[in-house]
Structures are given as C-alpha cells and as structure tokens.
C-alpha cells in the first residue's frame, strides 16, 4: 500500500561490482575508465569499502585512487525505519542476507520512498478528515497544546476558521478547564461519549484519545458532536410533550399499533442494531437467548420478538426463574394432575408451558434455574414434550421459548452451576442488549417518555427541565441501566411540585453540583435550595408507590397483568415492586 513504507528488499540495487582487496590492482589495470555502477571492496572481515574515482587530472592514467570510503551494512529483513544510521559515512550501504552481500541501497532511494509514503498518507488523511460527518468536529493538538488539525465540522460547530486557529494554542480559544483534549494530552486519559461543555453555553458529546509514539504522548485527538441545539429545544419540546403523548394514547386506543418495536425507545446505533437483529430473529421460531445487564429491558425485547412473530391474542407467558422456590419450580413450569401431592388444587393446574401453547414462554433469569430443573428443561427443548407432575400422559410443548439472563452462563458452566448442553440448546440465536452507558444518546428520548408516564401517574405538569440536570444524567454511568433511569425520573417528577425539575432533586450519586447542602439529611427550604437525604426520599417514594399500587390492586381485583399494562411496565418489574413494598 502506497501510504506505508516499502520493505528494504524492494529497494535493493544489484548494478554493482564486488571485488576483494587483492583484486583491486588487477581491476584498475583492466578498466581505463570509470564504471558507471559502484565498485565495492570486500575486506573479508565483515567490512566493506567503496572505490572512489581519481581526481580529474589523473583520471586518464588511474581511473580509481587508493582511498576507500567505509560502507555500512544492513540486513535484508531490517525495517526501513531502522536503516538511517547506516549512512553515517557513505550514501550507499551493502545489503546482507545470511551474512552474504546481495546488493546495495542508497540514501536517496530511502528518502524518496519515505517522502512518497508520507505524501500518500497525508493525502489519505486529509481526504478522510473532509469525508467525515460535517456535524462532527475533529481536533488534534500537538505536544505543545497547539492545534494541528481543525476540520470543517469544527469550523461549523465552534465558528472558528482554520486560518485563525491552526498552529495556535487551543487555550487561546477555549477556557483551559474546559479543554478535554488538553486534559487528555496531560494525563493520557481517554473518554468515550462523555457529555462536555467546551464553553459555558455549549454542550457536546466528546470522544478523546491520546496520540502515542514509542510509548510517549505526542498529542491528543478529540471528536465532538454538538448537543447545544438539542438542549435548547428540549425545554420547548417539554411544553408540547404531554399533549402529544395524550393524543398518541387516544389514537392508539382507536387503532392499535402494527409496529411491534414501538415500545423500544431510542435511535442510537446500538439500539438500532438490536432492533435489526430482532427483525431477523422474528422471521423464525428458533429458541432465543437474550443477554444483557440487569435493567436493560430484556423482557421488553422478548415481548417485541413475540409480537413480531405471533398472531394477535397469542399468549406471552413470563416466568422469573429467580423468584420461584426450587421445590415449586417443576409444578409451576409443567403443572400438575389432580391429587399429585397434598395441598395441591384438587382439580390440578396447568403449567406455564401449557399456558404458553401457540405463543411464547419467556424464561427470565434463566441462570437461576435449579440444576435438576435444567435437565428437564433440556428434554422440553429437545423432544418438545413433557410430563406434568403426577401425570402419566405425555404433553406437547407447542410454544416458542425465549430465555434471558444477566449472568455469565459460560462462567457458570465452568463452575458447574449451569449445564453446557442446555446452554447450547438455548443459544440457537443470541441477542445482546446494550447497556445504557453504551447508548447515552437515547437518554433524551427515554427521559421524555418517563416524564410523560410519571407526570400522569402523580398529576404533575412538568414545565421546565434545566440543562444542568441533563448534564448530570449524561455524565452518569447508569449501572442500573434503564430501570435506574426510570426510577430517577420518577424521583424528579415526585419532587417537582412547582412544575420545574431542578438539579438538586437528583439522587446524590448522580448529582455533581454542590452537595454540601444535602449532607445533613433534612428536608426543607434553605437559601432557596431543597435538602433531603436518600432515606427520606425513599420513604416518601415508597409511601406514594404503595398507595398507588393498593388502589390499582383494588380497581383491577388483583389482576397483575392489567396493572402492569396500565402502568406500562413489565410484570417482572411489578412483582419486584410488590415484593419490595410487601404487598
């Protein structure tokens, strides 16, 4: 490739004469004129010399004089970057292979090859920079903190022309404490999709990496996409969000959506890739294993796979493998015949597999399934049949099985906690759900959706959402993923009694502002700021949530499926809430 340095082998010349010291006189006698190609002398001790032409006045008598120039040697396999020192005494060098001379190289050829490779690399580099998305600013600073590269995207976002900034310190144009690339240059710290403020009134999403050469930092490169307009428009959008969501809900009631992926919020590349995978999966009835961290919405994806494939009314039966005692697991999954064991329903009971016939059985937290049940589950997957507890008649398992886990099943296999054969039976098709920190650009859309949901639940009309709140939401890593974001937005709505969501309403682990005022653990108004501790907030939130769930249980006569649909949450989430609140 032209932009790479060529191999030394490709630059070897062979148009030369090689003689020994004892052959020198005879060679001079035979040649009355200068040989156009170089003549090398082999000293036979690993050293070589270059025969020089005589001065012009003596050239007709002695074309060559006795003064020899020492010539360096280099191995044929040597990299071109390591041959510069060989030309210290002579612009030519002997090339050896297996300690035998095979030709020579010239410093001129090396320089020409290096310059040509550099020119090609520069052309590729410049073209690549100008081909990048114009909405992304690429900046490169050198080891002195001066701007070396400034793309047209940077000109557009920061309104600074190349001619004004190239070669000048970046700190002349931006506050030093807001220069992430300068911090990267000084510390070697890399950042990825970090929300950043290069100026007081500007928001960007930044990636930054140090430029390394021989283990030393020689510069830093930053890629920034502008979020300022989005942040500015967000407050305006909030004014219309409630009305739009209300109209959407009314329309949805009149004409149910035909889009099975509508409940999956987000437009990031990571979430789009997951949806594309679902579309491929949904064309078959293959067993699916969904993997992802806790709180990423695995049941939501399972529901989307089901909705895309099955007909309206087909059952979607979810079972949380971690919430069922081992002794009851078999009867819960396979059902039981009447009189199967004492204390059982005398009429018998259908298991989850039978209830899912013609639809989908979703096995959440499959890694928590007891080992003895894993053997029986393997038979269901292999044979598509099973026996109910206490039954003698073989039943057919006519359902699609989707399993999900937040655990490392391969590690569990090594530890003997999960069967390898079951893993491969479940993992016919796998789907990895991205964590929220891998799709932070979706936080805007998810936040709006949760704001609408909880503004209706708690009767709060949200009028403003300060940019500082979004700054903290984007900086946080979200170990609890979407579930944690949802709970955080619920908290914000609860405390926004005046319709304004403020930064100080954030949980202490997310809030990055001045937290001295929140350290006392009290609630109240102090210098215009609210003070409250995590315990007080949790108690208030639990009280509100408990009252709402009690009302929902009474209004639906205890129908948990109806409550989950009404609240727009999965049944697994509802069960966890009921368990935590002891309802």
N, C-alpha and C positions, 0 to 999 in steps of 0.2 A: 504494500500500500504506500502511495506516494508521500503521505504525511508522516511516515515512520522512517527512521534512519535505516539505510540499507545495511546488509551484512558486509563485513570486511571482505568476505570471499568474492562478492560481486565486484569489488574494486581492484582486485589483483591484476597487475600487468605482467606479461611474460616476455615482452620485447626487450630482453636484456642479455648481456654476456656475463658468464660467471667463470672466472679463472682463479688459479692458485697463485701464491706469491712467486713460486719458482717458474711459472709460465709467463710472468709479466714481460721479461726481456724479449722472449720469442714472439709474444703477441705484438709488442711495439715494432719489432722488425718487420712483421708481416703487414702491418697497417700503416700506410703513409698518410692517411687522412683520418679525421675524427669520425668515429662510429656514431651515427645519429641516435642510437639507443645507448643507455647507460652500461658501463662496464664495472662489474663488482669484483672485488678481490676476496677470496675465501682464505682467511688466515689459518684455517683448520684447528682453531682452538675455541670455536663458538663465536668469534668476532668476524666482522666484515668491514671492507672499506670500499670507497668509490674512487675510481681512477679519474683524475682531472685532466682536462686538455692543457697543453703547454701554452705559455703566453704567445701572442700572435707573431712576435719576432722570431721565435724558434719553431714555429709550427710545421714548417716545411721539412725540418730535419728530425725533430722529435715531436710528433703529434701529441703525445702524452708526457707529462712530467712525473717525477717520482713521488710527489706529495699526494698522499691519500687522505680522504676525509672518512672519519669513522661513521659507519652506518648502523643505526639501531635495528633491532629485530623485534618482530611481533608474531604471536601465534595466530594461525588462520581462524581459530574459533573465538578470538577476542572480540568483545563488543566494540562498536565504533566509538562509544563514549569513553573508552579506556585507552585509546591509542595516541592521545595528544602529546604525551611526554616523549614518545619515541622519536619525535622530530627535533629534539633539542640541539643536535649538532649538524643535521643534514635534512633537507626537504624530502628525502627518499628513505624508505625503510624496507628491509628484507622481510618477506613473509615466510614463516616456517610451518611445516606440517610434519609431525613426528620427528622434529629436530632437523628436517631436511628443507633447504630452500625451494620454494615453488614459484617464486616471482617476487614482485615488489609493489609497494603502494607509494603514492605521492601525497604530500600535504595539500597540494592544490585540489586533487580529487576529493579528499576528505572534506575540505572546506566547501567545495561546490555541492557535494552530496548533502552536507548539513544545511547549507543555505536553502537548497531546493526543498528539502523536507520541511524546513521552517516556513517557507513561503506557502507550501501546500497546507500545512497545519493552520497557519494564520488565515488562509482563505476559507478553510472549513469552519474555523472558529467564528469568524465574522459572519459568515452566512448562517451558521446555526443560531447565533445571537439574534439576528434580524428575522429569523423564521419563527422564533418563539412567540407565544401568545402576546399580543401588544398590551394586554391588560396586566401583564406580569413584569415587574421591574427587576432586572438583573444588575447587581452592583458588585464590583470587585475592587477591593482595596489592597495595596501592596503592604510590605512590612513596615513602611513608614506611616501608614494610615492615609495615604493619598489615593484618590480614586483613579483606578487604572482602566476600568470598563464601566460604561454607563449606557444602557440600551435605550432604544426609542420608547420602550414601555416605561422606563424610569423617567424619561423626559415628560411623558404624558401624565404620570401619576404625581410627580413632585414639582412639575412646572419649572424644571431647571434644564437648560440646554447643555449638550455635551461640551461645547466650546467654553462654557462657563465653569465647569466642574472638573473635567479631566486634568489630572496632574496636581490637583489642589487637595489639601486636607479635607476629609469628609466632615471634620468638626467645624469647618468654616460655614457649613450649610445646615447642620443639624446639631442640637444640643448633645454634648458628649454623653450625658447619662441616658440618652435615648438612642444611641448608636449600637444596635445589637451586633453589627459586623465588627465594630471596634472591640467590643467585649469578646467576641469570638477570636479575634486576632490576638488579644492579650492573654486569654485563658485557654484557648483551644476548645471551648465549649461549643457543641453542635446543638441546634434546636430544630424542631420539626413541627410545622403547623401551629406555631405559637402566636397568640394574639399580641400585637405590639403597637406602640404609639411612637413613631419617629418624630411626630410633632404633637403639640398639645391638642390640636383639633383634628387629628388624623388617626385612623385605625387601619392596620394592615394585618394580614396573616403572613408570617415570615418563616422561611427555612434558611438556616445559616450553617456553613461548614468552614473549617479552617483549610487553607491550601498548604499541603505538606510537601517538602522536598528533602530527601535524606533525613527524615525524622524531625526536621525543623519547620516551624510555621513561617511561611514567606508571604502570607496574605490571607484574605478571608473573602468568601463569596456569599451573597445574600440574594434570595428570590422572594419578592414581596408582592402580594395581590391586595388591591385596595378594598377595604370594607367600609370606608367612610360614608359613602352614599347609602349603603345598606343600613348603617347605624342611624343616619339622619332620617331615612324614610321609615324606620321601624316605628317610631312614635306615631307618625301619621297613619301607618297601617293599623296600629292598635285601635285607633278611633273607629275603624270600619270592621275590625275582625269579628266582634261579637255579632253584628248584624249579618255579616256574610255567613258565618257559621250557622246562625239560626236559620237563614234561608236554605242553606245546604241541607240542614237536617229536615226541613219541611219537604224539600224536593226529594230527598232520599226516602222519606216515608211514602211519597206518592209513586215513585219509580225506583225500586231497589237497584243499586249499582251493579253493573255487569263486570266491573273491574275487581278481580279477586285480590289485587295487590294494593287497593286503596288505603288500607289501614297501615301499611308500612310507610312511615313518613321518612322523607329525606331525598336529596338529589345528589349526594356525594358519589364519586366514582365507586367507592367501596360498597355502598348500598345498591347502586345500580347493577354492579357485578353480581351481587347476591340475588337480585330480582331476576336477572337474566338466567342465572343457574336454576332458580325455581321454575321458570318457564320451560326449561329443558326437562327438568325432573317431572313436571306435571303432565307431560305427554305419555308417561308410562305409569305403571302401578308398582314400580320397584320399591323395595324397602329403603328407607332414607334414615341416615344418622345425622342429626343436626348437632354441631359442636359450637360452643361459644361460652364466654364468661357469664357468670350469674347476672341477670338483669338486662341482657341484650335483647330479649323478646323472642326467645326460641319458640314458644307456643304460638305467637303471632305468625311466625313464618310457617309453622306446621299447619295452622289454620288456612293460610294462603295457598299452600300446596293442595290441601283438601278441597278448598273452594274452586280452585282452577280445574280440578280433575273431575270431581263428583257432581252428580246432579243435585238440584235443589231438594232439600229435605233429607239428603243422605246424612246419617249420623256421624258426628265427630265426638268420640269418647276419649277424654283425657284422664290419665291416672298418674298420680305422683308417686313414683316408686319409693321416695324417701319419707312419705307421710303415712305409709301403711305398715303396721306391725308385721313382722315376719310370719307369725302364726296365722294371720288372717289373709296373707297375700294370695295364697292359692285359691281360696274361696272367692276372693274379690275379683280375681282375674278370670277364673274358669267357671265360677258359680257353683252351686251345689244342688243335689237332688233332695227331695223331702226325706227327713229322717237321717240325713247324712251324719249329723252329730248333735249332741244335746245342746239346747239353747238356740238352735237354728230355726229359721222360719219353717213351720211345718209344711208349707206349700213349696218349699225350695226357692231358689233365687237364681236369676240369670247373671252370668258373669259379664265383665266388661267386654270380653271378646265377642260374646254373642250379641250384646247390645250394639256393638260396632259393625255387625254384619251389613254388607252393602255400602260401607263407608270407611272411616279411618279410625284406628286405635292409636292414640298418642301416648307413648310411654315416656313421661318426663322424668329426669334424674335417673336414667337407666343404670347409672353406675352404682346406685344404692340398692339395686335388686339383690336379694339374698342369693347365695351361690346355688342352693338347692332348687330355687325357682329358675335360675338361669338354664339349668339342664332341661327343665320342662318347657321353657320358652323357646329353646333351640328346636325342640320337636315341633312346636307350633309353626315355626318358620320353615322347617324342612318338609314336614308332612302336611301342613295346613289342616291338621286335625288335633283334637284334644279330648280328654275325658273330664266331665265335671266331677267335683268332689263327691264321692259316694256313688257315682254313676257307673253304669256298665255299657252304655251306648256311646259310641264314638260320634263326636260332633265335628262339623266342618267349620274351619275358621275362614270365613269369607270377608276379609277386610284387609285394607292396606295398613301396614304398620310403619309408624314414624317414631323413632326414638330420639331423645335429646339428652345431652349431658354437658356439665361444665367441668367435668373431671378429665384427667389424662388417662383414658382407658388403656393405652399401651403400657403405661407405667403400672397400672393396676394389674395387667396381665402378668408382668414380670414379678409383681409382689404376690401373685396368686389370689387376688381379690376379684378378678373378672376372667371369665372363660374366653380363651382365644378363639375357639370355634364360633361362639356366639357373636363375638366382635366382628368377625368377617361376614357372618350372616346378616348382621345389622348394617354393616358398612358397604352395602351394594352401591349406594350413591351417598356421598357425603356433602354436607353443606356447612361451611364455616361462617358464622355470623360475626361481622366485625364489631369490635368494642367501640364505645362512644368516643374514646380518645383517638380512634383511627378515622373518625368521621365527624370531627368537630364542626365542620361547615353545616351539618344538619341541625345543630343546636338551635338555630333561629326558627326553623320550621317546627321542630318538636316543642320548643318553648311556646310558640303561638298556639299550638294545638292544646297543650296542657293548660295554658292560661284560659282559653275558652272553656275547657271542661270544668275547671275549678271555679271560675267566675260564676258559672251557672249553679254548681253544687252549693257554694257558700253565699250566693247572692251578692257578689262583689262586682262592681262595674270598674274595670281597670282602664284608667285614662292615660297613664304615663308609665314608662319603663325606662329608667335612666341608663345612659350608655355605660356608666361605671359598673352596673350590675352585669351587663353583658361581658364587660372586660374580665370580670372575675369568673363568670361561667365558662368563658373560653380558655382561661388560664388553667382551670382546674382539670385534673386527670380523670375524674369520674370512675373510681374503682368499682362503684356500684352500678355503672352504666346507665341505661335509660330509666331503670327503676329509681335510681338515686336522683336523676334529673327531675323525674316526675314528682318525687316526694319534695324536692327542693322548691319546685314551682308551686306546689300545694302550700308549702310553708309561706312563701312570698304572698300568695293570694290571701291567706288567712290574716296576715298582719297588715295588709294594705287596706285598712278600714276607710281611708280617705281617697281610695282610688289610685294612689301613687305607690309604685313599687320602688323601694329605696334600697341602697346597697347594704345598710346596716341590718336589714331584715334577713340577710343571708346567714346560713349556719357558720359558726366560727371557723370550721375547716376550709370553707370556700372563700369567705370574706377576706380580702387582702388589704383593706384600708386600715385606719387607726382603730385598733381593737382594745385600747386601754379602757374605753367607756363600757365595754361589755364584760370586763373581767370580774365585776362584783357579783354577778349572778342575779341582780334585781331587775325588775321591770318598772318602767315609768318614764317620765319626761325630764331629761337633764340637758339643759342648754340646747333644746330643740332636737335631741337625739334619743332614740329609744334604747333602753338597756334591758337585756333579757338573757338568761342562761339557757343552755341546752335542755336542762331538766324542766324548767318552766315551760319552754316551748313544747317539749314532748308531752307534758301533762295536758296542756291546752289542746294540742292537736289530737291526742288520744281521746279526750273528752268529746270534742266535736265529732270525730270519726265514729266513736262508739254510739253516740246519739243518732247519727245519720244511718248507720247500719241497722240499729234496732228498728228505726222507722221503716227502712227498706224491707227487713225481715217480716215485719207485721203486715206491710202493704202487699207483699207477694206470698204471704202464707208460708214463708220459709223456703221459697224456690230460689236456690242459689244461682242457678243458671240465668234466671230472669234478672237477678240483682247484678250479676257480672255484666250482662248485656246492657243493662240500664246505666251502669257506671262506666262502661267502655273499658273494662279491664278483663284479664283472663281469670278463669276460675281458680287457677293455682294461686294467683295473687290474692283473690278474695279469700280463699281458705287460709292463707298465711295471715291476712289481716284478722280474720275471725279468731284464729288460734292465738295471735298475739294479744288481742283485746279480750280474750277469754269469753267469747260469745258462742 
